[in-house]
Structure formats: C-alpha cells, structure tokens
C-alpha cells in the first residue's frame, strides 16, 4: 500500500500548483487530483521547512494501490 496525503497549497502563485501530495512522506505538487479509492480526513504532524519544525496539518488521506501521473494531474487508485 502507498500512503498518500493531500492538502491545499496555500502558497500557490500559478495555475498548476494547487495541491501538495505526500506520497510515502515525499512531497510533490500538482494542479489536480483524481481519487479512485476510499479516503478520509486526518490531522497529521509534518515537517515545515519554512518554520524548521513539525506542525499539524489537515489532509485528505488514503492507502492507495497505485499513483499515476498524467502531466500535472495525479490519479490515486
């Protein structure tokens, strides 16, 4: 299973980096997310490089079988 966490990118300054996606703890940025699996909301502690500390963030989370990229769109199955 692939641990996936999704949250809005509050620092988005363009038309293609709306979402932060954590895939097994590695952050990526995308414009759109297609969820094709069960999901739920969570409150998680994540590293904030700007503050240089752990902070709490709200996510849409799931355990995926597969994560596919089509340009700047991520499809989570």
N, C-alpha and C positions, 0 to 999 in steps of 0.2 A: 504494500500500500504506500501511496505517496501522500505525505502530509502537506495540505495546501491551505493557506490563509490569505484572504483577500481584504484589502481596505482601500478606501478612497485616498488618493494622493493629494493632500491639502496644499502641496507646493507645485501643483500642475500649472504651467505657464504656456501651454500649447494645446493643440487639438489631438494629441496622441499619447499622452502620459497620465491618463485619469486614474489608473489603478495600480496599486502596489500588490504584487503577488509574491508570497513567500512559499517557495517550493522546497520542502525539507530544509527550511531555515535560510535558503538563499533567495535574496530579494531580486525581483525583475519588475519592469514597468511595462504596462500595456494600455491600449486605448479601449479595449472592450473585452468582456469576459462572458463566455457561454458555459453555463453549468449544466451538465448532463448527469449529475449524481446527487445523492442526498447531501444536504448541507445544514448547518446550524450556526448560530452566533456564539462567539466566545469572547472573553476578556483575557488577553494574554500579555505576558511580560516580554518585551522585545528590546533589543539594543537600539538606542537612538544615537547615531554618530554625532549629531549636532550638539546634543547635551552631554555626550560621553557618559551615558548612564542607562540603566534599564528603566523602561517606562511601560505603563499599561496602555494597551490599545485594543479597540474593539475590532473584531474580524468576522467575516463570513468564513467558516471553516468546513473542511471536508477531508475524507480519506479517499483519494482517487486511485483508480486503476491505471489511468493514463492521462498525460498532459500533452496536448498538441499545440503547436504554434502555427498560425497562418498569418504571416506578416506581423502586425502589432495586435492581433487578436489571439487570445488564449482560449482553448477549448478543454474543459476539465471533464473527464469521464470517470 
